[in-house]
Amino acid sequence: MAQVYVRPLRARVERPFQELKAFQRVLLKRAKAVRVEMSLNGRAFSYWDEKRRQWRGDPGSYEIRVGSSSRDIRLKKTWTLEP
């Protein structure tokens, strides 16, 4: 299983440490590698604003985390959401 998590580096509101935003089941044979592509849209960087009753994405830096589970992160990359 390949999983993609998003973690805001400086959240304006309280949010989970990381949130699962995409996943894909991958079957591998021993000692084989495959390329997996997943996309994240703007909603992947958003949270539900209860006061405004809408999804909201705050500008800032986010860490994209990829792994086989939330406890087995193997790749990290920082991405910035511009205002």
N, C-alpha and C positions, 0 to 999 in steps of 0.2 A: 504494500500500500504506500503510495506517495501522497503526502499531505502538505498543504501550504497554509501557514499561519501568518497573521499580521499582528504586529505589536506597535502601538503608538509609543514613541520615545518620550513625548511630553504631552500627555492627554490633558485637555481642559476640564474634562469631567472624569469621574471614576469609571474605569473600564477594566475588564479582565487583563491579566498579564499578556496573554496572547489569545487570538480568536481564530478558529479553523475557518478558512475561507474557500478552500478548494481541496478536492482529493480525487484520487484515481487508483483503482485496483490494478496492480501490475503483476503479472505472473512471470517469474524468472526461472530459467534453468540454471543449474550450478555453474558458477564462473562466467556467467553471461551478463551483459549490460544492455540496457535499452534506453532510448531517449524518450522522455515524457514531457509533454508540453501542456501547461495549464494557463489560463488567462484570469486576470483579476480586473474587474471593472471598478468604477467609482464607488459603488456600494460596498466593496470590500474594505474601504477605508472609512466608512460611515458608521454612525451609531444612531439609535432612535432617540430623538429629542422629545421627551414627553410633554414639555411645556409648549412647544410649537407643533407637536403631533406630526412630525415628519422626520425623514432620515436626514442626517447632517454630517458632512465631512469637514473636519477642521484642517486647515493648512498646517503643515509641519512635517517632521521626519518620522518615518515608519520603518520598522525592521521587518523585512520579508524573511520568513523562516521556513525551511523545507526539511522534511524528515520522514521517517517511517511511522512516527508517532509524536505526541506532544513532548515526550521525554527523550526522544532520540532525534534531535535536530542536527542535521549534517551540513547545512548550508545556510548562511545568513547574508543578507544584502540590505543596505539602507537605501530607501527611496524617499523623495520629498514630494509632497502634495503642495503645489503652488496655489496661492490665493486667486 
